[in-house]
Amino acid sequence: MQRHVDEVPPGASLAEKVEWLIQNLWPLDADPPRNNVETAAAIAHATGEDISSTTVWKLRTGRQENPQLKTLTALATFFGVPIGYFGFAGESGPIGEDLTLKALRRDVEQGIIRPEVLRALVDLSPEARWVVDEMILAAAEADRVRHA
């Protein structure tokens, strides 16, 4: 599965956080979901918590901003994240940064990102790194627009 890892934006909504988890930290031992039914079934199977496809749809679309604690606990358990990830920006910001690094590490381990690319990035001068940063951000924005 070829994909890129975006950082969870500061102040992200619950819907954005849930979608980020599905896109970036889906467990490797679970088949990628094709829809909300499969997403709910995978979470329910792995956690034992009955979660419906309607609940997943509501969470992903922002129609449910205040889910039950048991739903958040099931999500946190399934994705292997602290429950604080779903909290306020000041609390969840550092967790989101850690999760971005976790997703990047996983992509390196899976061969989606080549380790030599990351090593080369570290070795670049600050000026060259700035150019690469701008190129990556522009490519990510173009990808988001293309998939929107």
Secondary structure by P-SEA (a helix, b strand, c coil): cbbbbbcccccccaaaaaaaaaaccccccccccccaaaaaaaaaaaccccccaaaaaaaaacccccccaaaaaaaaaaaccccccccccccaaaaaaaaaaaaaaaaaaaccccaaaaaaaaaccaaaaaaaaaaaaaaaaaaaaaac
